[in-house]
Amino acid sequence: MLSNVVIMIIVIVACLSATALGAGIASHLAVHENQLPVYDFPHEQREYMQSIRRNYIETLLGGARRFSVQPPRQVMESVVRESM
């Protein structure tokens, strides 16, 4: 069984970490009216990064399709016949 001192230390550390996590989330989500955005990229750079992300996702999906298992032809034909 844990001693009282160890339990108090665990509780204090948990409270401090919860407070730090809450402060971090609140500061990240808070938007002040007079505050300028931290990152204000030009339109061309946003479009470029969007195309890079799109190509990355297409590459990931293409690789996933390559390893996906296709059902045998007989199974597909029986499913089609049963649905009609």
C-alpha positions in Angstrom: 0.0 0.0 0.0 1.2 3.5 -0.8 2.1 5.9 2.0 0.2 9.1 2.5 3.2 11.2 1.2 3.3 9.3 -2.1 -0.4 9.7 -2.6 -0.2 13.5 -1.9 2.7 13.8 -4.4 0.8 11.9 -7.1 -2.3 14.1 -6.5 -0.2 17.3 -6.7 1.5 16.3 -9.9 -1.8 15.3 -11.4 -3.4 18.6 -10.5 -0.4 20.6 -11.9 -0.5 18.6 -15.2 -4.2 19.1 -15.5 -3.8 22.8 -14.9 -1.0 23.1 -17.5 -3.0 21.1 -20.0 -6.1 23.3 -19.5 -4.1 26.5 -19.8 -2.4 25.2 -23.0 -5.7 24.3 -24.6 -7.4 27.5 -23.6 -4.5 29.7 -24.9 -4.6 27.7 -28.2 -8.3 28.0 -28.7 -8.8 31.6 -27.5 -9.1 34.2 -30.2 -8.7 37.8 -29.3 -10.3 40.4 -31.5 -7.3 42.7 -31.7 -4.8 40.0 -32.1 -3.2 39.4 -35.6 -2.9 35.8 -36.8 0.5 34.3 -35.9 0.8 32.7 -39.3 -0.4 34.8 -42.2 0.8 33.0 -45.4 0.3 34.4 -48.9 -2.5 32.9 -51.0 0.0 31.2 -53.4 1.8 29.5 -50.5 -1.5 28.2 -49.1 -2.5 26.8 -52.5 1.0 25.2 -52.9 0.8 23.5 -49.5 -2.8 22.3 -50.2 -1.6 20.7 -53.4 1.3 19.0 -51.5 -1.1 17.6 -48.9 -3.5 16.4 -51.7 -0.7 14.6 -53.5 0.5 13.1 -50.2 -3.0 11.8 -49.4 -3.5 10.4 -52.9 -0.1 8.6 -52.6 -1.2 7.1 -49.3 -4.5 6.0 -50.6 -2.9 4.6 -53.8 -0.5 2.5 -51.6 -3.4 1.3 -49.5 -5.4 0.2 -52.6 -2.4 -1.7 -53.9 -2.4 -3.9 -50.8 -6.2 -4.3 -50.4 -7.6 -7.7 -50.9 -10.0 -8.0 -53.9 -12.7 -10.7 -53.6 -12.6 -13.5 -56.1 -14.7 -13.2 -59.2 -17.1 -16.1 -58.3 -17.9 -14.4 -54.9 -18.7 -11.1 -56.6 -20.9 -12.8 -59.3 -22.8 -14.7 -56.6 -23.4 -11.5 -54.6 -24.6 -9.7 -57.7 -27.0 -12.6 -58.6 -28.3 -12.8 -55.0 -29.1 -9.1 -54.9 -31.2 -9.2 -58.1 
